[in-house]
Amino acid sequence: MKIAGVLLMFLAGTALPATPPEEMYRQASLSFEAGDFESAEARYAELRKEYPKHQLFWDAGLMWARCARDAGEAEKRFTALEEDAPADTRAECGIELAHLALLQDDFDGAEKDYAEWLVGRETDERAEAARFFRAWCLKELGREGESAAILSGLVRDGSQPAWRAEAGLLLAGLRFGSGDLAGARSVYLELSATGWGREARPQALMGCARTAVSAGERSKLLKEIIRSYPDTDEAVEALSMLGMKAKSRGRFGVQVGAYSRKSNAVIEKKDWDRKGKKAAILPRKMGSLRLFAVVLGPFDTREAAEREANGIKASGARAIVTPY
């Protein structure tokens, strides 16, 4: 609308047209993706206030809950949203609450939440992720037999390659840890040879090398890792196992937090920035769980990183030295 038209509407006492809800949602989502969670939260909340009957009302509610500054506030929001929401939104709230419990190391609570969520949702596209994380919780609770049963089912019947591969790695790790090297090897071999296990192939090849039946086979597998996946942790480990010096992969960092939601990682990063500590958000995996880690640094030596980590731990906070 041209400026002259807006001025005439003002002089005539006509209200300016309201922002359409689709545009409000788009603007909020752009803010969210840019890491401006305060603006995103305000826009999602405004949409819900102005358009309570619109189809985007519940989607905006989910995103508003994801803008929460900490796990406790997020839990309150998802719980409140869940009460009156339609079925699909309730389902999304339920799995988000289970994830929050897992990230707070409440494995018992998270396992129960995942189990309850899965009832009647066996064909839901989110079910394979829920089954995997339930198996993860069972492993942490020492119920490895139950965990292995769920993971075996995912490896055998899973339709989503990413979760099928993650389940395979966790299942093989369980078998390896229990001393069942032949059982672990069979899973690693399947992962390394199948299309759906492509993303896990470096880890699978290393598993095959660790469970190899001969020194010659182990050496062959380690060399394949170095040749095919030179920029991975597995390649560094393979070089070490062959008695070769690994090329330095970079500097060291101090991890001070890890979150499933990037918004929470951004908030912690800003806190460290205000303290004068240079922080970055880096993708990390905690076991098979994909996270956004807040990492201080980089430091040129491990010793320097360890001094920083020790100082942080002395204040009562958590800190671990990691590759940067």
N, C-alpha and C positions, 0 to 999 in steps of 0.2 A: 504494500500500500504506500502511495507517495506521501511525502511529508504534508503537502497541502491538504490532502484528503484527511489525514489524521487530525490536522489542526481544525478543519471544519467540523469533524465529528466531536472534537473537544468543545468547540464553541457552541455546538448545538446541544451539548449535554448528553451525547450518545456514548455509551461505554465502548471501549476498545474491545475487539474480539478476543476471547480467551484463547490461550495456547491449546491446540488440539492435544488430546492425551497421547496420541502416537508420537507427536513431536516432543512432548515432555519426557516420554519414556526413552526416546532416542537420545535426547540431550543428557539424561541421567546416566544412560548406559555408556555414552562417550566419556563422561566424567569418571565413571567407575573404571573403565578400561585404562584411562590415563592415570589412575591412582589417586584422583581427587575424591576420596570417599565421603568427605564432609559435604561437598556439593551434591554428589550423587544421592546421598542419604536424604538431603533436603528436597531434592526434586522427586524422588520416589514417594516421599511422605506427602508432598504437595499433590501429586497425581492421585494418591489414595483419598486425600481429603476432598479434592474437587470432583472426582469422578468415581464415586463408590459403586456405581452400577456398571462400569465399563469392563470389558473383557480383560483389560490389562491390569485391573485392580489387584488380582492375586499374584500375578507375575511381579508387579512392583513391590508387593509385600515380601516376597521371597528375596528380592534383591535388597530391599531395605534391611531385612534381617542380616544379610551377608555383609552389610556395611558396618555392623557392630564393632566396637573398638576392642572387645575382648570376648573370650569364650563364654564367660558368665552372662554378659549382656546378650550375646547371640542366642544362648540357650533360652533366655527369657522371651526373646522375640519369636523364635521358632515355636516355642510352646504356646504362646498367646495366639499366634497365627494359625496354629494347627486346630484350635478349638472349633472355629466356625467355618473353616475352609472347605471347598469342594474336595472330592476324593483324591484327585491327582496332586493338588497342593498339599493335602495332608500327608500323602505318600512322600513328597519331597521333603516336607518338614521332618518326618520321621527318620528318614535316612540321614538328614543333616544332623539331627540330634545324636544319632548313633555315632557319626563321624566325630562330633565334638567330644563325646565320652571317650572315644579311642585316643584322640589327640591329648587328652588329659590323663592318659594311662589308666583309665577306669575300665580295665579289660572285662571285668565281670559285668558291669553295667552295659558296656557296648555290646558284648556278646548276646545278652538278653534282648537288647534293642534290635539288633540285626535279626535274631531268630524270630522275634515278634513281627518285625516288618515283613519278613519273607512269607509269612502265612498268607496264602491266597494270591501271592504275587510271583509264582514260579516262572511265568513267562514275561514278566516285566523286563524291559531293557536294562534296568538298573540292578536286576537280581544277581547277575554274575559278580558284580562288584561287591554287593552285600554278602554273598556267600564267601567270597575271598576274604573279606575283612572279618567275617565271623570266624573263619578258620584261623586267621591270624590271632584273634583274641583267644581262641581255644589253645593255640600253641603257647601263648604267653601264660595261660592259666595252668599249664602242665597237662592238659587233656589232649595229648598228641594223637592218640588213636582216633578220636572224634575229628580232630583237625585233618588228619590224613585222609579220612573217609570223604570229607567234603572236597578236599583238593583233588583226590583221585577222580571224583565225579566231574569236576570242572575240566580236568585235563582230558578226560574221555569224551565228554559230551558238550563242552563249552562251544559257543558260537562266536564269541568275541576274542580275536587273537590276542589282544593285550592281556586280558584277564586270564585267558587260558595259559599263556606263557608265564605270567607271574605265579599262577597256581603251580605250574610245573617246577619252577625254581624253588618255591617254598616246600613243595612235597619232596623234591630231591634232597633239599637241605635237612629236612626232618629225618629222612632215611639215612643220610650220611651221618648225622649226629647220633643216631641210635646204633651205628655200627653195621647197618645193612648196606654195605658198599655195592653189592650186586644190584639191589633194588634202586639205589640212587643212580647208579650208572645207566640202568635201563631208561630212566626218565631223562637224564642228561642227553643220552643218545637220541631219544625221540625229539627232544627240543632242538638239537643241533641239526637234525635232518629234515624237519618239517617247515613248510611255509609259514604256518601260524606261529612258529617259535622264532621267527627271524629276529625280532627285537632283542631276544634273550640269547642269541647265538654266542656272543663272546663269553658270557657266564656259563653257558652250557658246555662249550668247548673246554673251559677251565675245569668244570666239574668232571668231564670225561678224562682230562689229564690227571686229575687227582685220584681217580678211581681206575686208571689204566692198569692192565694186567701185566705189562712189560715195560722196561725202561725205554725200549725203542719206540713203542707206541706213544708213551708219554712225551718223549722228545719231539716226535712228529707233530703231535697236537699243539705243543707249546710253540713250535715254529710257525704253525698255521695261524695261531692267535697273533703273533708278532707281525706276520706278513699281512694278514687280512684286517686286523683291528689295531693298528699301531698307536692310536691316540686314546687308548682305554686303560683303566686300572689293571685289567687282566693282562695287557701287554707288558706293563711294568712288572707285574708278578711273574709272568712267564720268563722274562729276561733274568729275573732274580733266581728262579728255579733252575735255569740253565747255567747259572754261574756267570752271567754276563752283566755288565754295568748298565743300568737303565739311564737313559737320557733324562735329565731333569725336566719335569713337566711344569715347572713354575714355582711360585712362592707359596707361603703358608698363610692361613687365615685362622681366626678364632670365631667359631660358631656360637652365637649367644641366644639363638631362638630358631624354631622351625615351625611352619604353619601350613595347613592345607589351603588356606585362603590367602591370596597375595595381599589383600587389604590389611590383614593383621600384621603381615611382615612389614608392610610400608609404615604402619604406625610405630612399630618397634624401631625400625631404621631411623625414623625422625627423632625418636627419643635419644638414640645414641648420637645422632648428628648434633643435637642440642648440647650434649655433654662434651662435644669436641672430638668425638671418636669417628673416624671415617668408616662408614658401614656400607655394605652392598647387599642386594638380594640375589641369591644364586639358587638355581634349581638343585635339589638334592633328593636322594632316596634314603629313607630310613627303613632298611630291610627292603620291602617291596612297596612301601608307601611313598608316593611322590609328594614332595613338600617344597615350600619356598623358605630357604634358610636365610637368616640375617647373619652376615659374616663381617667381622672387623678385619681390617688389614688393607692391602697385603703386607706381609712381613718377609724379609729376604731370607731369614733363617728360621728353623724350627725353634731354636733356643729363644729368639725374640718373641715368637708367637706364644711359647710356653710361659714366658715372663708375664705377658699381657693376660693370658688365661688365668694364671695363678693370682694375679692382682684382682681380677673380676671375681674369682671364686672366694677369695678372702672376704669379699663384701657380702657373701651369701648368695650370689647369683650363679647360674650355671654357665659353663664355658668349656668348649673342647677345641683342640687344635685340629684343623683339617687342611687338605690341599685347597689352595685358593683358586 
